[in-house]
Amino acid sequence: MWPFRTDHSRKATGALRAFYDAPAPDDRTSLDELPLLAVDVETTGMDPAKHDLVSIGWVPVTGGQVDLAGAGYVILRGSEGFTVGPSATIHHLTDDEIASGVDPREAVEQFLTALQGRALLAHFAAMEQGFLSTACEKYFGAPLKVKTVDTFALERRYMERMGTYPRGEDLRLARVRHRYGLPAYRNHNALTDALACAEQYLAHRATLNLHCLKDVMV
């Protein structure tokens, strides 16, 4: 168990407790063996304290391989009277799709099961960490603390080392993928964006001088 997990794991219940009880990757784990879970969330806004999580997508990455067979996607069922409001223009989920979605606790359980034994991989990971940790506190009694790799941070570090100081638009996932010659995908579907992040991580691995988890962890 990781040292910083101790207090959280004592309070955690259910799927979050099982996640904390599973062995986590060591900081010295070679990237050739590192187990990651690329994750994306779609929400009704930017603030986990005010807005709602509406979908989660994930794709496992182990070493240099993307495991599409292990990919998952869930739409979270909204509470009675819930509406996605203007956020539908971004994530394209309708109130009907939300109404027929998965129970939110079950959705987060599925995600946590997929995350066991892996580090989290995301693009601008603060978004995923904020909403998923808030959901874990709500349903399982403790925040989510997980070792994290952020392709946003990797690209920013690389650009700064090259003497190029990026603006916000330069670090959007679609813009970063274009610079690495990766294909354009439609944005704001959680599963597609998780896959896009996984591919970008592999492009970073092939381009940057990276060796183990501590080289990529934020």
Phi and psi restraints in degrees (value plus and minus 20) as a CYANA .aco file:
   2 TRP   PHI     -91.1   -51.1
   2 TRP   PSI     125.6   165.6
   3 PRO   PHI     -76.7   -36.7
   3 PRO   PSI     -61.5   -21.5
   4 PHE   PHI     -97.6   -57.6
   4 PHE   PSI     -24.5    15.5
   5 ARG   PHI    -102.1   -62.1
   5 ARG   PSI     -37.3     2.7
   6 THR   PHI     -74.6   -34.6
   6 THR   PSI     -74.6   -34.6
   7 ASP   PHI     -83.1   -43.1
   7 ASP   PSI     -61.4   -21.4
   8 HIS   PHI     -88.5   -48.5
   8 HIS   PSI     -60.1   -20.1
   9 SER   PHI     -87.7   -47.7
   9 SER   PSI     -50.3   -10.3
  10 ARG   PHI     -85.9   -45.9
  10 ARG   PSI     -54.8   -14.8
  11 LYS   PHI    -106.3   -66.3
  11 LYS   PSI     -42.8    -2.8
  12 ALA   PHI     -89.9   -49.9
  12 ALA   PSI     129.0   169.0
  13 THR   PHI    -145.8  -105.8
  13 THR   PSI     148.3   188.3
  14 GLY   PHI      35.9    75.9
  14 GLY   PSI    -154.4  -114.4
  15 ALA   PHI     -84.2   -44.2
  15 ALA   PSI     -50.4   -10.4
  16 LEU   PHI     -90.8   -50.8
  16 LEU   PSI     -58.7   -18.7
  17 ARG   PHI     -83.0   -43.0
  17 ARG   PSI     -61.6   -21.6
  18 ALA   PHI     -83.0   -43.0
  18 ALA   PSI     -57.7   -17.7
  19 PHE   PHI     -82.6   -42.6
  19 PHE   PSI     -66.6   -26.6
  20 TYR   PHI     -86.6   -46.6
  20 TYR   PSI     -49.1    -9.1
  21 ASP   PHI     -97.3   -57.3
  21 ASP   PSI     -38.9     1.1
  22 ALA   PHI     -98.0   -58.0
  22 ALA   PSI     122.1   162.1
  23 PRO   PHI     -79.4   -39.4
  23 PRO   PSI     118.7   158.7
  24 ALA   PHI    -125.1   -85.1
  24 ALA   PSI     136.3   176.3
  25 PRO   PHI     -81.5   -41.5
  25 PRO   PSI     117.4   157.4
  26 ASP   PHI     -93.7   -53.7
  26 ASP   PSI     130.0   170.0
  27 ASP   PHI     -79.6   -39.6
  27 ASP   PSI     -43.9    -3.9
  28 ARG   PHI    -110.8   -70.8
  28 ARG   PSI     -16.4    23.6
  29 THR   PHI     -80.1   -40.1
  29 THR   PSI     107.7   147.7
  30 SER   PHI     -82.0   -42.0
  30 SER   PSI     123.5   163.5
  31 LEU   PHI     -83.8   -43.8
  31 LEU   PSI     -40.2    -0.2
  32 ASP   PHI     -89.4   -49.4
  32 ASP   PSI     -37.1     2.9
  33 GLU   PHI    -142.2  -102.2
  33 GLU   PSI     -27.9    12.1
  34 LEU   PHI     -82.2   -42.2
  34 LEU   PSI     104.3   144.3
  35 PRO   PHI    -109.3   -69.3
  35 PRO   PSI     103.2   143.2
  36 LEU   PHI    -144.7  -104.7
  36 LEU   PSI     139.9   179.9
  37 LEU   PHI    -147.9  -107.9
  37 LEU   PSI      88.2   128.2
  38 ALA   PHI     -92.1   -52.1
  38 ALA   PSI     109.4   149.4
  39 VAL   PHI    -154.2  -114.2
  39 VAL   PSI     123.5   163.5
  40 ASP   PHI    -159.5  -119.5
  40 ASP   PSI     126.3   166.3
  41 VAL   PHI    -144.3  -104.3
  41 VAL   PSI     129.1   169.1
  42 GLU   PHI    -135.5   -95.5
  42 GLU   PSI     122.4   162.4
  43 THR   PHI    -161.4  -121.4
  43 THR   PSI     152.9   192.9
  44 THR   PHI    -109.2   -69.2
  44 THR   PSI     -19.5    20.5
  45 GLY   PHI     159.4   199.4
  45 GLY   PSI    -188.2  -148.2
  46 MET   PHI    -120.3   -80.3
  46 MET   PSI     -32.6     7.4
  47 ASP   PHI    -128.4   -88.4
  47 ASP   PSI      92.8   132.8
  48 PRO   PHI     -80.1   -40.1
  48 PRO   PSI     -44.1    -4.1
  49 ALA   PHI     -97.2   -57.2
  49 ALA   PSI     -39.6     0.4
  50 LYS   PHI    -138.0   -98.0
  50 LYS   PSI     -44.4    -4.4
  51 HIS   PHI    -135.5   -95.5
  51 HIS   PSI     150.9   190.9
  52 ASP   PHI    -133.1   -93.1
  52 ASP   PSI     126.4   166.4
  53 LEU   PHI    -101.1   -61.1
  53 LEU   PSI     106.0   146.0
  54 VAL   PHI    -134.1   -94.1
  54 VAL   PSI     -42.7    -2.7
  55 SER   PHI    -177.2  -137.2
  55 SER   PSI     133.5   173.5
  56 ILE   PHI    -153.3  -113.3
  56 ILE   PSI     114.2   154.2
  57 GLY   PHI    -147.5  -107.5
  57 GLY   PSI     124.6   164.6
  58 TRP   PHI    -167.3  -127.3
  58 TRP   PSI     131.6   171.6
  59 VAL   PHI    -162.3  -122.3
  59 VAL   PSI     101.9   141.9
  60 PRO   PHI     -91.0   -51.0
  60 PRO   PSI     124.4   164.4
  61 VAL   PHI    -151.1  -111.1
  61 VAL   PSI     102.1   142.1
  62 THR   PHI    -143.5  -103.5
  62 THR   PSI      96.9   136.9
  63 GLY   PHI      41.4    81.4
  63 GLY   PSI    -139.8   -99.8
  64 GLY   PHI    -124.9   -84.9
  64 GLY   PSI      -1.7    38.3
  65 GLN   PHI    -138.1   -98.1
  65 GLN   PSI     112.7   152.7
  66 VAL   PHI    -111.0   -71.0
  66 VAL   PSI     108.6   148.6
  67 ASP   PHI    -123.2   -83.2
  67 ASP   PSI      68.7   108.7
  68 LEU   PHI     -86.1   -46.1
  68 LEU   PSI     -45.6    -5.6
  69 ALA   PHI     -84.9   -44.9
  69 ALA   PSI     -44.4    -4.4
  70 GLY   PHI    -115.3   -75.3
  70 GLY   PSI     -15.3    24.7
  71 ALA   PHI     -87.7   -47.7
  71 ALA   PSI     132.4   172.4
  72 GLY   PHI    -164.7  -124.7
  72 GLY   PSI     134.2   174.2
  73 TYR   PHI    -170.4  -130.4
  73 TYR   PSI     108.6   148.6
  74 VAL   PHI    -154.7  -114.7
  74 VAL   PSI     118.7   158.7
  75 ILE   PHI    -120.8   -80.8
  75 ILE   PSI     109.6   149.6
  76 LEU   PHI    -106.3   -66.3
  76 LEU   PSI     111.8   151.8
  77 ARG   PHI     -90.5   -50.5
  77 ARG   PSI     112.0   152.0
  78 GLY   PHI    -100.9   -60.9
  78 GLY   PSI     138.2   178.2
  79 SER   PHI     -91.5   -51.5
  79 SER   PSI     147.2   187.2
  80 GLU   PHI     -76.8   -36.8
  80 GLU   PSI     109.3   149.3
  81 GLY   PHI      64.8   104.8
  81 GLY   PSI     -20.6    19.4
  82 PHE   PHI     -85.8   -45.8
  82 PHE   PSI     121.8   161.8
  83 THR   PHI    -158.5  -118.5
  83 THR   PSI     121.6   161.6
  84 VAL   PHI     -93.7   -53.7
  84 VAL   PSI     -40.8    -0.8
  85 GLY   PHI      40.9    80.9
  85 GLY   PSI    -168.1  -128.1
  86 PRO   PHI     -83.5   -43.5
  86 PRO   PSI     -38.4     1.6
  87 SER   PHI     -84.3   -44.3
  87 SER   PSI     -37.0     3.0
  88 ALA   PHI     -80.3   -40.3
  88 ALA   PSI     -47.1    -7.1
  89 THR   PHI     -89.6   -49.6
  89 THR   PSI     -35.6     4.4
  90 ILE   PHI    -117.9   -77.9
  90 ILE   PSI     -76.5   -36.5
  91 HIS   PHI    -111.1   -71.1
  91 HIS   PSI     -30.6     9.4
  92 HIS   PHI      44.3    84.3
  92 HIS   PSI      -0.3    39.7
  93 LEU   PHI    -111.2   -71.2
  93 LEU   PSI     115.5   155.5
  94 THR   PHI    -115.2   -75.2
  94 THR   PSI     144.8   184.8
  95 ASP   PHI     -80.6   -40.6
  95 ASP   PSI     -55.0   -15.0
  96 ASP   PHI     -85.4   -45.4
  96 ASP   PSI     -61.7   -21.7
  97 GLU   PHI     -84.3   -44.3
  97 GLU   PSI     -60.2   -20.2
  98 ILE   PHI     -85.1   -45.1
  98 ILE   PSI     -61.3   -21.3
  99 ALA   PHI     -83.0   -43.0
  99 ALA   PSI     -49.7    -9.7
 100 SER   PHI    -120.9   -80.9
 100 SER   PSI      -4.3    35.7
 101 GLY   PHI     -97.5   -57.5
 101 GLY   PSI    -194.5  -154.5
 102 VAL   PHI    -102.0   -62.0
 102 VAL   PSI     125.9   165.9
 103 ASP   PHI     -71.6   -31.6
 103 ASP   PSI     111.1   151.1
 104 PRO   PHI     -76.5   -36.5
 104 PRO   PSI     -61.5   -21.5
 105 ARG   PHI     -81.6   -41.6
 105 ARG   PSI     -63.6   -23.6
 106 GLU   PHI     -84.0   -44.0
 106 GLU   PSI     -58.8   -18.8
 107 ALA   PHI     -81.5   -41.5
 107 ALA   PSI     -64.8   -24.8
 108 VAL   PHI     -89.1   -49.1
 108 VAL   PSI     -54.7   -14.7
 109 GLU   PHI     -78.9   -38.9
 109 GLU   PSI     -65.5   -25.5
 110 GLN   PHI     -79.6   -39.6
 110 GLN   PSI     -63.9   -23.9
 111 PHE   PHI     -82.3   -42.3
 111 PHE   PSI     -66.9   -26.9
 112 LEU   PHI     -84.0   -44.0
 112 LEU   PSI     -55.9   -15.9
 113 THR   PHI     -83.0   -43.0
 113 THR   PSI     -62.8   -22.8
 114 ALA   PHI     -86.5   -46.5
 114 ALA   PSI     -49.5    -9.5
 115 LEU   PHI    -100.6   -60.6
 115 LEU   PSI     -36.3     3.7
 116 GLN   PHI     -74.1   -34.1
 116 GLN   PSI     109.8   149.8
 117 GLY   PHI      56.5    96.5
 117 GLY   PSI     -12.0    28.0
 118 ARG   PHI    -144.3  -104.3
 118 ARG   PSI     138.2   178.2
 119 ALA   PHI    -108.7   -68.7
 119 ALA   PSI     134.8   174.8
 120 LEU   PHI    -108.5   -68.5
 120 LEU   PSI     116.3   156.3
 121 LEU   PHI    -140.2  -100.2
 121 LEU   PSI     108.5   148.5
 122 ALA   PHI    -174.1  -134.1
 122 ALA   PSI     148.3   188.3
 123 HIS   PHI    -129.4   -89.4
 123 HIS   PSI      97.8   137.8
 124 PHE   PHI      38.5    78.5
 124 PHE   PSI      47.2    87.2
 125 ALA   PHI     -84.9   -44.9
 125 ALA   PSI     -37.8     2.2
 126 ALA   PHI     -77.6   -37.6
 126 ALA   PSI     -52.3   -12.3
 127 MET   PHI     -85.6   -45.6
 127 MET   PSI     -72.1   -32.1
 128 GLU   PHI     -83.1   -43.1
 128 GLU   PSI     -65.4   -25.4
 129 GLN   PHI     -81.2   -41.2
 129 GLN   PSI     -62.2   -22.2
 130 GLY   PHI     -83.2   -43.2
 130 GLY   PSI     -70.6   -30.6
 131 PHE   PHI     -92.2   -52.2
 131 PHE   PSI     -59.8   -19.8
 132 LEU   PHI     -91.6   -51.6
 132 LEU   PSI     -56.7   -16.7
 133 SER   PHI     -86.4   -46.4
 133 SER   PSI     -60.3   -20.3
 134 THR   PHI     -81.7   -41.7
 134 THR   PSI     -61.5   -21.5
 135 ALA   PHI     -85.2   -45.2
 135 ALA   PSI     -59.3   -19.3
 136 CYS   PHI     -84.4   -44.4
 136 CYS   PSI     -61.0   -21.0
 137 GLU   PHI     -81.8   -41.8
 137 GLU   PSI     -59.9   -19.9
 138 LYS   PHI     -87.3   -47.3
 138 LYS   PSI     -64.5   -24.5
 139 TYR   PHI    -118.5   -78.5
 139 TYR   PSI     -43.6    -3.6
 140 PHE   PHI    -150.4  -110.4
 140 PHE   PSI     -10.1    29.9
 141 GLY   PHI      61.9   101.9
 141 GLY   PSI     -15.2    24.8
 142 ALA   PHI    -177.5  -137.5
 142 ALA   PSI     135.6   175.6
 143 PRO   PHI     -93.0   -53.0
 143 PRO   PSI     143.5   183.5
 144 LEU   PHI    -111.5   -71.5
 144 LEU   PSI      97.4   137.4
 145 LYS   PHI    -134.9   -94.9
 145 LYS   PSI      98.5   138.5
 146 VAL   PHI    -167.0  -127.0
 146 VAL   PSI     122.6   162.6
 147 LYS   PHI     -84.9   -44.9
 147 LYS   PSI     116.9   156.9
 148 THR   PHI    -153.2  -113.2
 148 THR   PSI     118.3   158.3
 149 VAL   PHI    -135.1   -95.1
 149 VAL   PSI     110.3   150.3
 150 ASP   PHI    -144.3  -104.3
 150 ASP   PSI      92.2   132.2
 151 THR   PHI     -86.0   -46.0
 151 THR   PSI     -46.8    -6.8
 152 PHE   PHI     -80.0   -40.0
 152 PHE   PSI     -69.5   -29.5
 153 ALA   PHI     -87.2   -47.2
 153 ALA   PSI     -58.6   -18.6
 154 LEU   PHI     -80.7   -40.7
 154 LEU   PSI     -64.6   -24.6
 155 GLU   PHI     -89.3   -49.3
 155 GLU   PSI     -58.7   -18.7
 156 ARG   PHI     -82.3   -42.3
 156 ARG   PSI     -65.2   -25.2
 157 ARG   PHI     -79.5   -39.5
 157 ARG   PSI     -64.0   -24.0
 158 TYR   PHI     -82.7   -42.7
 158 TYR   PSI     -66.5   -26.5
 159 MET   PHI     -83.5   -43.5
 159 MET   PSI     -59.0   -19.0
 160 GLU   PHI     -87.7   -47.7
 160 GLU   PSI     -58.1   -18.1
 161 ARG   PHI     -84.0   -44.0
 161 ARG   PSI     -50.6   -10.6
 162 MET   PHI    -103.4   -63.4
 162 MET   PSI     -19.3    20.7
 163 GLY   PHI      62.0   102.0
 163 GLY   PSI      -6.0    34.0
 164 THR   PHI    -129.4   -89.4
 164 THR   PSI      99.8   139.8
 165 TYR   PHI    -123.1   -83.1
 165 TYR   PSI      86.6   126.6
 166 PRO   PHI     -92.7   -52.7
 166 PRO   PSI     127.6   167.6
 167 ARG   PHI    -109.0   -69.0
 167 ARG   PSI     149.5   189.5
 168 GLY   PHI     -74.6   -34.6
 168 GLY   PSI     -64.2   -24.2
 169 GLU   PHI     -83.6   -43.6
 169 GLU   PSI     -50.3   -10.3
 170 ASP   PHI     -85.5   -45.5
 170 ASP   PSI     -41.2    -1.2
 171 LEU   PHI    -124.7   -84.7
 171 LEU   PSI     -16.0    24.0
 172 ARG   PHI     -83.2   -43.2
 172 ARG   PSI     124.3   164.3
 173 LEU   PHI     -77.2   -37.2
 173 LEU   PSI     -63.3   -23.3
 174 ALA   PHI     -81.6   -41.6
 174 ALA   PSI     -59.7   -19.7
 175 ARG   PHI     -88.3   -48.3
 175 ARG   PSI     -60.9   -20.9
 176 VAL   PHI     -84.4   -44.4
 176 VAL   PSI     -65.5   -25.5
 177 ARG   PHI     -79.7   -39.7
 177 ARG   PSI     -59.0   -19.0
 178 HIS   PHI     -80.4   -40.4
 178 HIS   PSI     -60.8   -20.8
 179 ARG   PHI     -85.8   -45.8
 179 ARG   PSI     -47.1    -7.1
 180 TYR   PHI    -115.4   -75.4
 180 TYR   PSI     -12.8    27.2
 181 GLY   PHI      55.0    95.0
 181 GLY   PSI       1.7    41.7
 182 LEU   PHI    -108.6   -68.6
 182 LEU   PSI     131.7   171.7
 183 PRO   PHI     -89.0   -49.0
 183 PRO   PSI     135.2   175.2
 184 ALA   PHI    -101.2   -61.2
 184 ALA   PSI     112.7   152.7
 185 TYR   PHI    -135.5   -95.5
 185 TYR   PSI     139.4   179.4
 186 ARG   PHI     -90.5   -50.5
 186 ARG   PSI     110.0   150.0
 187 ASN   PHI    -102.2   -62.2
 187 ASN   PSI     142.9   182.9
 188 HIS   PHI      50.7    90.7
 188 HIS   PSI      10.1    50.1
 189 ASN   PHI    -131.7   -91.7
 189 ASN   PSI     106.9   146.9
 190 ALA   PHI     -81.1   -41.1
 190 ALA   PSI     -59.1   -19.1
 191 LEU   PHI     -91.3   -51.3
 191 LEU   PSI     -64.1   -24.1
 192 THR   PHI     -82.2   -42.2
 192 THR   PSI     -61.3   -21.3
 193 ASP   PHI     -88.7   -48.7
 193 ASP   PSI     -54.3   -14.3
 194 ALA   PHI     -84.2   -44.2
 194 ALA   PSI     -62.8   -22.8
 195 LEU   PHI     -83.8   -43.8
 195 LEU   PSI     -62.3   -22.3
 196 ALA   PHI     -79.9   -39.9
 196 ALA   PSI     -60.0   -20.0
 197 CYS   PHI     -86.3   -46.3
 197 CYS   PSI     -62.3   -22.3
 198 ALA   PHI     -79.4   -39.4
 198 ALA   PSI     -64.6   -24.6
 199 GLU   PHI     -85.0   -45.0
 199 GLU   PSI     -59.4   -19.4
 200 GLN   PHI     -85.1   -45.1
 200 GLN   PSI     -59.0   -19.0
 201 TYR   PHI     -78.8   -38.8
 201 TYR   PSI     -63.9   -23.9
 202 LEU   PHI     -84.3   -44.3
 202 LEU   PSI     -55.7   -15.7
 203 ALA   PHI     -85.2   -45.2
 203 ALA   PSI     -60.0   -20.0
 204 HIS   PHI     -82.2   -42.2
 204 HIS   PSI     -63.6   -23.6
 205 ARG   PHI     -78.4   -38.4
 205 ARG   PSI     -59.6   -19.6
 206 ALA   PHI     -94.9   -54.9
 206 ALA   PSI     -39.1     0.9
 207 THR   PHI    -126.1   -86.1
 207 THR   PSI     -58.9   -18.9
 208 LEU   PHI    -116.1   -76.1
 208 LEU   PSI     141.9   181.9
 209 ASN   PHI    -108.8   -68.8
 209 ASN   PSI      61.2   101.2
 210 LEU   PHI    -142.2  -102.2
 210 LEU   PSI     120.6   160.6
 211 HIS   PHI    -147.3  -107.3
 211 HIS   PSI     -61.3   -21.3
 212 CYS   PHI    -162.4  -122.4
 212 CYS   PSI     155.3   195.3
 213 LEU   PHI     -75.3   -35.3
 213 LEU   PSI     -61.0   -21.0
 214 LYS   PHI     -84.2   -44.2
 214 LYS   PSI     -41.0    -1.0
 215 ASP   PHI     -93.9   -53.9
 215 ASP   PSI     -42.5    -2.5
 216 VAL   PHI    -136.7   -96.7
 216 VAL   PSI     -29.7    10.3
 217 MET   PHI     -97.5   -57.5
 217 MET   PSI     121.8   161.8
